[in-house]
């Protein structure tokens, strides 16, 4: 039995909007390139149902499936550009220190 997916309402609005746009792009490019659903699903290694969920922008579909679809259709560089190296490599700087309340010590007055 497949795992239960989270509800759409639990995802941030910006994430939902981007997934819907990605889904529309996947659908439009599949039609423009005249690729049948079964063929694209096979190339992506997903079921037809999963591909239809991708095209609808379903947040429960895996990020890897979205990115693979965008790659296969030639859209990856426009839809998900490479992040700057500085975001994932190099100096991490100083750690952020939690306030007393965030540490849970500020709750003494609450009870």
N, C-alpha and C positions, 0 to 999 in steps of 0.2 A: 504494500500500500504506500503511495507517495506521501511524503511528509506534508503537513499542513502549512500552507503559505500564509504569511502575514497579510493583514488587510491593507488595502490601498491607502486608507486614511492614516496609517501609521508612518508613512513615508513623507519626508518633507516635500512641500509643493514644488520647489525647484527641481528636485530629483524626479518627481512624477512628470513634470513638463518636459525635461530632457529625454526621459525614456519614451514618451509619446512621440517626440520629434524624431528620435532615433528609429522608432518603430515605423513611422511614416516614411522615413528615408529608405529603410530596408524594403518596405512594401513597394514604394515607387520605383526604386532602382531594379528590383526583381522584375517588375512589369516592363520597365523600359528595356531591360536586357533580355526580355522574353525567356526568363528562367522559370520553369514550372516549380510549384511548391515542393513536389516530391524530390526533384533534382537538387534544389538548394538545401533542403533538409538533409539529404544524404551527404552533400559536401560539407555541411556543418557538423554532421554526426549527431543530429537531434531528430526527434520525431516531427511529423507534420504538425501535430498539435502544439508542440513547443515553438515551432517557427511561426505559427499563427499567433501565439501569445506574444512573441517578440514583435511582430508587426503591429500589435495593438498597444505596445508599450507597457506590458505587464511587468511590474516591479518584482514579481516572484520568479521570473525567468533569470537565469544566472548571468552575471556580468560577462563571464567568458563567452557565453553564447552570443550576446549582443556584439561584443568586440570582434568575435570571429566572423559574424555576419557582415559587419562593417568592413572588415579586412577583405573578405571574399568578394564583396561588391565594389571594392576600390574606394571606400569612403572613410577609412580609418584616420587618415591624416587630417581630414577636415572636421570629422565628428569628434575625434578624441586625440587632439594633438599631443605630441610627446611633452612631458613635463620638463622644466628646466632642471639640470643636474643639481643645482644648489638646493632644491627642495628635498632631495633624498640622499645627498652625499655631503660629506665635509663636516665642518664644525657644528656641533649641536647647541653650543651656547650654554647659558646658565639655565638650570632647571627652575621651574616656577614653584614657589613655595605656597602651600595651602594655608588659608587663614584658619584661625581657631574654629570658626563655625564649620568650615569645610572639613576639618579634621574630626568633627563630631564633639569637640570640647565646648563649643558654644551653645550646646543644647541644654545645659544644666538649668537654666532659667525656664526652659520650656515645660518641664515636668513639675 
